[in-house]
Amino acid sequence: MNLLAAQEETEYIIQRIETDDEELDAFLFSLGCYSGEPITVVSRRKGSCTVAIKDGRYNIDDQLAEAIVVAL
């Protein structure tokens, strides 16, 4: 499932990033968003969600959240 379908306040493990944009991949990697890392959806707002990755919280749009594939 992707991050859009994830429940709030549940920790998931990132399985992969599904995007063809190398710049976007590099940006996500710089945030600590890569395979094997835990990620939690903290809250949702219309068109975006706040996620916790490592020690940081980031607001990402739904298009980006859709590219992040996670599992329990």
TIVO-2410 file (N, C-alpha, C; in nm, 3 decimals):
# residues 72
REC num residu      c1      c2      c3 atome chaine
REC   1      M   0.084  -0.118   0.000     N      A
REC   1      M   0.000   0.000   0.000    CA      A
REC   1      M   0.088   0.124   0.000     C      A
REC   2      N   0.033   0.234  -0.044     N      A
REC   2      N   0.111   0.357  -0.040    CA      A
REC   2      N   0.072   0.440   0.083     C      A
REC   3      L   0.141   0.548   0.104     N      A
REC   3      L   0.123   0.629   0.224    CA      A
REC   3      L  -0.016   0.694   0.230     C      A
REC   4      L  -0.082   0.711   0.118     N      A
REC   4      L  -0.217   0.767   0.119    CA      A
REC   4      L  -0.315   0.676   0.191     C      A
REC   5      A  -0.293   0.546   0.184     N      A
REC   5      A  -0.383   0.449   0.247    CA      A
REC   5      A  -0.343   0.417   0.391     C      A
REC   6      A  -0.232   0.468   0.436     N      A
REC   6      A  -0.182   0.439   0.571    CA      A
REC   6      A  -0.266   0.509   0.678     C      A
REC   7      Q  -0.281   0.445   0.792     N      A
REC   7      Q  -0.354   0.504   0.904    CA      A
REC   7      Q  -0.263   0.598   0.982     C      A
REC   8      E  -0.323   0.699   1.040     N      A
REC   8      E  -0.248   0.794   1.122    CA      A
REC   8      E  -0.197   0.725   1.249     C      A
REC   9      E  -0.081   0.771   1.296     N      A
REC   9      E  -0.019   0.726   1.420    CA      A
REC   9      E   0.017   0.577   1.422     C      A
REC  10      T   0.032   0.517   1.304     N      A
REC  10      T   0.078   0.378   1.293    CA      A
REC  10      T   0.212   0.379   1.222     C      A
REC  11      E   0.310   0.310   1.279     N      A
REC  11      E   0.442   0.306   1.217    CA      A
REC  11      E   0.446   0.201   1.107     C      A
REC  12      Y   0.496   0.240   0.993     N      A
REC  12      Y   0.512   0.153   0.877    CA      A
REC  12      Y   0.659   0.150   0.838     C      A
REC  13      I   0.695   0.050   0.759     N      A
REC  13      I   0.830   0.039   0.704    CA      A
REC  13      I   0.823   0.069   0.555     C      A
REC  14      I   0.909   0.158   0.510     N      A
REC  14      I   0.912   0.193   0.368    CA      A
REC  14      I   0.966   0.074   0.289     C      A
REC  15      Q   0.889   0.031   0.190     N      A
REC  15      Q   0.929  -0.081   0.105    CA      A
REC  15      Q   1.007  -0.032  -0.017     C      A
REC  16      R   0.954   0.075  -0.080     N      A
REC  16      R   1.021   0.130  -0.198    CA      A
REC  16      R   0.958   0.265  -0.231     C      A
REC  17      I   1.026   0.338  -0.318     N      A
REC  17      I   0.977   0.465  -0.370    CA      A
REC  17      I   0.947   0.445  -0.517     C      A
REC  18      E   0.824   0.470  -0.559     N      A
REC  18      E   0.784   0.448  -0.698    CA      A
REC  18      E   0.776   0.581  -0.772     C      A
REC  19      T   0.888   0.623  -0.827     N      A
REC  19      T   0.893   0.745  -0.906    CA      A
REC  19      T   1.004   0.733  -1.010     C      A
REC  20      D   0.985   0.801  -1.122     N      A
REC  20      D   1.086   0.801  -1.227    CA      A
REC  20      D   1.175   0.925  -1.220     C      A
REC  21      D   1.148   1.012  -1.124     N      A
REC  21      D   1.219   1.138  -1.110    CA      A
REC  21      D   1.339   1.121  -1.017     C      A
REC  22      E   1.459   1.125  -1.073     N      A
REC  22      E   1.582   1.106  -0.993    CA      A
REC  22      E   1.600   1.217  -0.891     C      A
REC  23      E   1.560   1.338  -0.924     N      A
REC  23      E   1.571   1.451  -0.832    CA      A
REC  23      E   1.480   1.430  -0.710     C      A
REC  24      L   1.361   1.378  -0.734     N      A
REC  24      L   1.269   1.349  -0.625    CA      A
REC  24      L   1.324   1.236  -0.538     C      A
REC  25      D   1.381   1.135  -0.600     N      A
REC  25      D   1.444   1.027  -0.523    CA      A
REC  25      D   1.555   1.081  -0.434     C      A
REC  26      A   1.637   1.167  -0.486     N      A
REC  26      A   1.747   1.226  -0.409    CA      A
REC  26      A   1.694   1.310  -0.294     C      A
REC  27      F   1.586   1.385  -0.319     N      A
REC  27      F   1.526   1.467  -0.213    CA      A
REC  27      F   1.473   1.380  -0.100     C      A
REC  28      L   1.400   1.275  -0.135     N      A
REC  28      L   1.346   1.185  -0.032    CA      A
REC  28      L   1.458   1.116   0.045     C      A
REC  29      F   1.563   1.076  -0.025     N      A
REC  29      F   1.677   1.013   0.042    CA      A
REC  29      F   1.741   1.110   0.142     C      A
REC  30      S   1.748   1.238   0.106     N      A
REC  30      S   1.808   1.336   0.197    CA      A
REC  30      S   1.724   1.355   0.323     C      A
REC  31      L   1.594   1.326   0.315     N      A
REC  31      L   1.507   1.333   0.433    CA      A
REC  31      L   1.516   1.207   0.519     C      A
REC  32      G   1.580   1.104   0.466     N      A
REC  32      G   1.587   0.976   0.536    CA      A
REC  32      G   1.477   0.881   0.494     C      A
REC  33      C   1.413   0.911   0.383     N      A
REC  33      C   1.301   0.832   0.332    CA      A
REC  33      C   1.352   0.735   0.225     C      A
REC  34      Y   1.386   0.613   0.270     N      A
REC  34      Y   1.433   0.510   0.178    CA      A
REC  34      Y   1.397   0.373   0.233     C      A
REC  35      S   1.413   0.270   0.153     N      A
REC  35      S   1.371   0.134   0.190    CA      A
REC  35      S   1.427   0.091   0.325     C      A
REC  36      G   1.338   0.031   0.405     N      A
REC  36      G   1.379  -0.022   0.534    CA      A
REC  36      G   1.362   0.075   0.650     C      A
REC  37      E   1.336   0.201   0.623     N      A
REC  37      E   1.322   0.302   0.730    CA      A
REC  37      E   1.177   0.310   0.777     C      A
REC  38      P   1.157   0.329   0.908     N      A
REC  38      P   1.020   0.348   0.958    CA      A
REC  38      P   0.967   0.487   0.925     C      A
REC  39      I   0.836   0.495   0.902     N      A
REC  39      I   0.769   0.622   0.873    CA      A
REC  39      I   0.630   0.617   0.936     C      A
REC  40      T   0.585   0.730   0.988     N      A
REC  40      T   0.454   0.740   1.052    CA      A
REC  40      T   0.380   0.860   0.997     C      A
REC  41      V   0.253   0.840   0.961     N      A
REC  41      V   0.168   0.952   0.922    CA      A
REC  41      V   0.116   1.015   1.051     C      A
REC  42      V   0.156   1.139   1.077     N      A
REC  42      V   0.118   1.209   1.199    CA      A
REC  42      V  -0.021   1.269   1.186     C      A
REC  43      S  -0.048   1.334   1.072     N      A
REC  43      S  -0.180   1.393   1.048    CA      A
REC  43      S  -0.203   1.411   0.899     C      A
REC  44      R  -0.329   1.433   0.865     N      A
REC  44      R  -0.367   1.455   0.725    CA      A
REC  44      R  -0.442   1.587   0.714     C      A
REC  45      R  -0.419   1.653   0.604     N      A
REC  45      R  -0.495   1.772   0.569    CA      A
REC  45      R  -0.532   1.758   0.423     C      A
REC  46      K  -0.622   1.839   0.378     N      A
REC  46      K  -0.665   1.830   0.239    CA      A
REC  46      K  -0.546   1.853   0.146     C      A
REC  47      G  -0.512   1.750   0.070     N      A
REC  47      G  -0.404   1.762  -0.027    CA      A
REC  47      G  -0.264   1.736   0.025     C      A
REC  48      S  -0.250   1.706   0.156     N      A
REC  48      S  -0.116   1.680   0.210    CA      A
REC  48      S  -0.125   1.600   0.339     C      A
REC  49      C  -0.010   1.555   0.385     N      A
REC  49      C  -0.003   1.487   0.514    CA      A
REC  49      C   0.131   1.518   0.579     C      A
REC  50      T   0.133   1.510   0.711     N      A
REC  50      T   0.255   1.529   0.787    CA      A
REC  50      T   0.306   1.392   0.827     C      A
REC  51      V   0.434   1.367   0.799     N      A
REC  51      V   0.494   1.238   0.831    CA      A
REC  51      V   0.614   1.256   0.923     C      A
REC  52      A   0.639   1.154   1.003     N      A
REC  52      A   0.757   1.153   1.090    CA      A
REC  52      A   0.854   1.051   1.032     C      A
REC  53      I   0.974   1.097   1.000     N      A
REC  53      I   1.082   1.012   0.948    CA      A
REC  53      I   1.203   1.040   1.034     C      A
REC  54      K   1.256   0.936   1.095     N      A
REC  54      K   1.369   0.951   1.187    CA      A
REC  54      K   1.332   1.053   1.295     C      A
REC  55      D   1.408   1.159   1.312     N      A
REC  55      D   1.380   1.259   1.416    CA      A
REC  55      D   1.310   1.382   1.362     C      A
REC  56      G   1.263   1.379   1.238     N      A
REC  56      G   1.203   1.497   1.179    CA      A
REC  56      G   1.058   1.475   1.138     C      A
REC  57      R   0.987   1.586   1.123     N      A
REC  57      R   0.850   1.584   1.072    CA      A
REC  57      R   0.847   1.669   0.946     C      A
REC  58      Y   0.779   1.616   0.844     N      A
REC  58      Y   0.775   1.682   0.715    CA      A
REC  58      Y   0.633   1.682   0.661     C      A
REC  59      N   0.597   1.788   0.594     N      A
REC  59      N   0.468   1.797   0.528    CA      A
REC  59      N   0.489   1.763   0.381     C      A
REC  60      I   0.421   1.660   0.332     N      A
REC  60      I   0.436   1.620   0.193    CA      A
REC  60      I   0.299   1.621   0.126     C      A
REC  61      D   0.296   1.648  -0.005     N      A
REC  61      D   0.168   1.649  -0.075    CA      A
REC  61      D   0.124   1.507  -0.108     C      A
REC  62      D  -0.003   1.494  -0.149     N      A
REC  62      D  -0.059   1.362  -0.176    CA      A
REC  62      D   0.011   1.290  -0.291     C      A
REC  63      Q   0.058   1.364  -0.390     N      A
REC  63      Q   0.128   1.303  -0.502    CA      A
REC  63      Q   0.257   1.234  -0.454     C      A
REC  64      L   0.328   1.299  -0.365     N      A
REC  64      L   0.451   1.241  -0.310    CA      A
REC  64      L   0.418   1.123  -0.218     C      A
REC  65      A   0.313   1.137  -0.139     N      A
REC  65      A   0.271   1.029  -0.049    CA      A
REC  65      A   0.232   0.905  -0.127     C      A
REC  66      E   0.175   0.925  -0.245     N      A
REC  66      E   0.134   0.812  -0.329    CA      A
REC  66      E   0.255   0.734  -0.381     C      A
REC  67      A   0.369   0.800  -0.395     N      A
REC  67      A   0.490   0.735  -0.448    CA      A
REC  67      A   0.564   0.653  -0.342     C      A
REC  68      I   0.530   0.670  -0.214     N      A
REC  68      I   0.598   0.599  -0.106    CA      A
REC  68      I   0.518   0.474  -0.070     C      A
REC  69      V   0.574   0.357  -0.100     N      A
REC  69      V   0.508   0.229  -0.076    CA      A
REC  69      V   0.555   0.177   0.059     C      A
REC  70      V   0.457   0.142   0.147     N      A
REC  70      V   0.489   0.100   0.283    CA      A
REC  70      V   0.422  -0.033   0.316     C      A
REC  71      A   0.468  -0.095   0.425     N      A
REC  71      A   0.406  -0.216   0.479    CA      A
REC  71      A   0.421  -0.213   0.630     C      A
REC  72      L   0.339  -0.288   0.700     N      A
REC  72      L   0.348  -0.295   0.845    CA      A
REC  72      L   0.471  -0.368   0.890     C      A
***
